[in-house]
Amino acid sequence: MKTKSRRLNIGSMKQRVEVQSYSVVADGLGGNTRTWSTLSSVWANITPINGSESLEVGGLKSKTKFKILTRYKLNLGSDSFINPLMRIVYDGKNYNIQYAVNKGEEGAITEMVAIAE
């Protein structure tokens, strides 16, 4: 019996995204620099979930949450699972991952919730 996540139309994954990992590298001056390295380039489906605005120092800030679906098996090298120290980059926009789950626990689809910078 097919479940809901297995019936997902893979053809709906039309956005080519990069999965990037965060690391800290010594800058040679006694400090550290944050760097992002691309682990994989995959097909995804990015859908907005909700948004909010808040008044912060410097003016009005908006945040939009997105649901990002990819195939479960991503070739990420030693970082075999999506985690909050990773981000998705699509069309020049960074999506900071809040969490990722194995949708339906079937090993077919990874569902992530991310906030756009």
Secondary structure, DSSP 8 states (H G I E B T S, - for coil): ---TTTTS-GGG--EEEEEEEEEEEE-SSSSEEEEEEEEEEEEEEEEEEEEEEEEETTEEEEEEEEEEEEES----TT--S--TTEEEEETTEEEEEEEEEEETTSSSEEEEEEEE-
